[in-house]
Amino acid sequence: MQKHIDTGYLLKILENFLKIASPSGMTDNMVRAVCDELKTMGISYELTRRGAIRAHIQGRKKHPRRAVVAHLDTLGGMVKGLKKNGRISVVPVGTWSARFAEGARVSIHSDDGSTYRGTILPLKASGHCYNTEVDEQPSSWENLEIRLDEKCSTLDKLWNLGLRVGDFVSIDTAPEMDTNGFINSRFLDDKAGVAAILAAAKALIDNEITPTLDCYLLFTISEEVGIGASHVLRGDVAEMVTIDNGTIAPDQNTCEFGATIAMKDSSGPFDFHLSKHLIDLCAEHELEFSRDVFLHYRSDAAAALQAGSDIRTALVCFGLDASHGYERTHIHSLSTVSALISAYISSPPLFSEEKNVIGPEKNYPLISRHSEKKPQ
């Protein structure tokens, strides 16, 4: 299955996506880019009111439907205040350390469509002025500010440029794709996951593979702020696989060059049956993989379950070092995840629609999937 993945396509669209600013709350351009890819492949799609994407790959059987999900939004910032000295205070969008914001090149997006460039710096940024005080100041967002690349030394000048409290701040990704397969960039979480899903869809189309079941490709727009797949699901989805990053660190078991099946995250265990199905697919298709448990992690799946969706969920991860910082992954990990997605979409149903895995129906009656009564 892995040989069917077009890694050139995967790298190309990932590089394009990394150029598009899409902090949570400002994802329209990224939504358009993904819709363009879906349209090129002939995959039908529709949008929610807020812009999340629900694409549809038709299978030989409509029910029970599957879904694969990744998020389009990234971390970012927002203008907290305009300072009298012409600097700008900033707060994070999403949860990420101020340590990784220091020195970042940024764009500030004003209401009138103008974009201004700048740099996030500590309040005490010059060693020649502050000496050891540079190292002694705590790493926190309260100790950061944006130095604007404009002739601007007063609050009035900031105001006259059209800058306002609440303007979005997007962070430069600074991507590097090396010939040895390593990819360094901010926000590989989760643009690499988006690229892996699209590459899997392309493999199915290029090889004229019709899935057993209908499958939705879901692309959410607010995972980094905790909302995730809570609003894009339909009630006819029985199982959903989330694609996101697996953290590489001491005491973690994430596979840096393959796929990782997460067995549990901070919201609790993933569905045993679905996770086992993915593990079996890795073994069947000889895909490098590992299992891991994440203690400080939550994904689109958690938001879907907390919103009341009655679905089985699992999490497939690509290996990622320094998550929510200056991140690194490898093309072999992304292509392995993409191959697993393709294998999953192509695989037989986990259970038949009528299957009751708990026991006989007479002893353990299932709630009817359609509770509305037919008119007499």
Secondary structure, DSSP 8 states (H G I E B T S, - for coil): -GGGS-HHHHHHHHHHHHTS--BTT--HHHHHHHHHHHHHHT-EEEE-TT--EEEEE--SEEEEEEEEEEE--B-EEEEEEE-TTS-EEEEEESS--GGGTTT-EEEEE-TTS-EEEEEEEESS--HHHHTTHHHHS--SGGGEEEEESSS--SHHHHHHTT--TT-EEEE----EE-TTSEEEETTHHHHHHHHHHHHHHHHHHHTT---SEEEEEEEES-GGGT-GGGSS--TTEEEEEEEEEEEE-TT----TTSEEEEEEETTEE--HHHHHHHHHHHHHTT--EEEEE-SS---HHHHHHHTT---EEEEEEEEEESTTSSEEEEHHHHHHHHHHHHHHHHS--SS-TT--SSS-TTTS----S--S----
